[in-house]
Amino acid sequence: EKLRVWEPTNAYDFGQIVNAVNANKDKAACADLLTITEPKTLPVLLSNKLEGEILLIFIQSLEHYVARKDPGLAYQHLFYLSKAERFKVVLALLSKNEKEEVQQLFDLLSESQSDQYALEDLESLKKVYEL
């Protein structure tokens, strides 16, 4: 049974939901959370709690549940995730396989059309993700 998620109003609530989603490896619930969460609020909601596991479940959820339906939303989340505290540290610790997952999401987005990003935007964001 999929976890029920609700729109978090603060970093504490967001952290609780993310921890539950991550503990259950529930990518569908994580996708629901990302769908109802305004991308630009991610850095504040994540606070200093970004971890490799969290980044990965976000990437996987965006890839499997969000990117095909709403590539613009997936792009926005990737953009604001890169502004989160600890992003550079977490990125540096990703394994080769984990980086390949991030690359797959970017590939999917470059095949999709959205008025929310141009291919140049995607290319610059890829550099931020060190791809």
C-alpha positions in Angstrom: 0.0 0.0 0.0 1.3 3.4 -1.0 2.1 5.9 1.7 -0.2 8.9 1.9 1.6 12.2 1.5 0.3 15.7 2.2 1.7 19.1 1.3 4.3 19.9 3.9 4.1 23.4 5.5 7.6 23.4 7.0 11.0 21.7 6.9 10.1 19.4 9.8 7.0 18.0 8.1 8.8 17.7 4.8 11.7 15.8 6.6 9.2 13.4 8.3 7.5 12.6 5.0 10.8 12.2 3.1 12.1 9.9 5.8 9.0 7.7 5.6 9.1 7.6 1.8 12.8 6.8 1.9 12.4 4.1 4.6 9.8 2.3 2.4 11.6 3.1 -0.9 8.2 4.3 -2.1 9.0 6.1 -5.3 5.3 6.6 -6.2 4.6 8.3 -2.9 7.8 10.4 -3.3 6.5 11.4 -6.8 3.2 12.5 -5.2 5.2 14.5 -2.7 7.2 16.2 -5.4 4.1 16.8 -7.4 2.4 18.7 -4.6 5.6 20.5 -3.5 6.4 23.8 -5.1 9.9 23.3 -6.6 11.3 26.6 -5.5 10.5 25.7 -1.8 12.7 22.6 -2.0 15.9 24.3 -0.7 14.1 25.7 2.4 12.1 22.4 3.0 15.2 20.3 2.7 17.1 22.6 5.0 20.5 21.0 5.6 19.1 17.4 5.5 19.9 16.5 1.9 21.6 13.1 1.8 22.6 10.8 -1.1 19.7 8.4 -0.5 17.2 11.3 -0.6 18.7 12.8 -3.8 18.5 9.3 -5.4 14.9 8.6 -4.5 14.0 12.1 -5.8 15.8 11.4 -9.0 14.2 7.9 -9.4 10.7 9.2 -8.6 11.1 12.1 -11.1 12.4 9.7 -13.7 9.7 7.0 -13.3 6.6 9.0 -12.3 7.0 12.7 -13.1 9.2 13.3 -16.2 6.9 11.7 -18.8 3.8 13.4 -17.5 5.3 16.8 -16.7 8.9 17.3 -17.8 8.7 20.9 -16.8 8.0 20.0 -13.2 10.8 17.5 -13.2 13.2 20.1 -14.6 12.1 22.7 -12.0 12.8 20.1 -9.2 16.2 19.3 -10.6 17.0 23.0 -10.8 16.0 23.8 -7.2 17.5 20.6 -5.8 20.8 21.9 -7.1 20.3 25.0 -4.9 19.8 23.0 -1.7 22.4 23.1 1.1 24.8 20.1 0.9 24.0 19.5 -2.8 27.7 19.7 -3.9 28.8 17.4 -1.0 26.0 14.8 -1.8 26.8 15.0 -5.5 30.5 14.3 -4.9 29.6 11.1 -3.0 27.4 9.6 -5.7 28.7 6.3 -7.2 29.2 5.8 -10.9 25.9 3.9 -11.1 24.0 6.6 -9.2 25.4 9.2 -11.5 24.1 7.1 -14.4 20.6 7.3 -12.9 20.8 11.1 -12.9 22.0 11.0 -16.5 19.0 8.8 -17.5 16.7 11.5 -16.1 18.4 14.2 -18.0 18.2 12.0 -21.2 14.5 11.6 -20.7 14.1 15.4 -20.2 16.1 16.1 -23.3 13.8 13.8 -25.4 10.7 15.6 -23.9 9.4 19.0 -24.9 8.4 21.6 -22.3 7.9 25.3 -22.4 9.5 25.5 -19.0 13.0 24.8 -20.3 15.1 25.0 -23.4 17.7 22.4 -24.3 20.4 25.0 -23.4 18.9 25.3 -19.9 19.0 21.5 -19.6 22.7 21.5 -20.8 23.7 24.1 -18.2 21.9 22.2 -15.5 23.7 19.0 -16.5 27.0 20.8 -15.8 25.8 21.7 -12.4 25.1 18.0 -11.8 28.6 17.3 -13.2 27.4 15.2 -16.1 
